[in-house]
Amino acid sequence: MHIFTDRKHIIIDTRSADEFLEHHIDGSVFVGFSGGNFKYWLELLLPDKNADIEVIATVTDADKVIAIINELGYSNAKLMELNSAGDVLAHLSTDEFNNIKQSDAPAVLDVREVNEYPQGSVPHAEKLPLSDILQGQLPNKDKQYIVHCGSGYRSVIAISLLKLLGHCKLINLDGGYQQLMAKK
């Protein structure tokens, strides 16, 4: 069952992944407006078109974001006023990741889809596609994870969802698997 089947209210943060990680608003879910497939992920994350949606957007994108949300058939979307700067969510660069001693390293959670695994993977990474997370399959709540996807967009979605569901020991790998492989 979809994790948001019964959710009637959600805060969607459409800013960049960097902005989301550096100024996270508690309770928000990342669906970046640029650099990803905004329409696809919004509809996948929130199947209920009648849910109340509060939207965090940049001043530049705000009108376009609301127009697209309305175009998709969501009838209860409004811009959210930011009353705080937000909190920094843990993230690390691929250089920092490569410098972690394996004995001290948190577990790695790969949220890419199954068809991406043949491209290679981080040794000993737990594989849990974002699509499976959306269907209610969750990682071990007691573990700390470094989370990655292909390029860093979906891992931020995954972290935001898991944080909303009470998984707070999560670190995003900036740039994802592609950047990690480019540094080798």
Secondary structure, 3 states (H helix, E strand, C coil): CCCCCCCCEEEEECCCHHHHHHCECCCEEECCCCCCCHHHHHHHHCCCCCCEEEEECCCCCHHHHHHHHHHCCCCEEEECCCCCCCECCCEECHHHHHHCCCCCCCEEEECCCHHHHHHCCCCCCEECCHHHHHCCCCCCCCCCEEEECCCCHHHHHHHHHHHHCCCCCEEEECCHHHHHHHCC
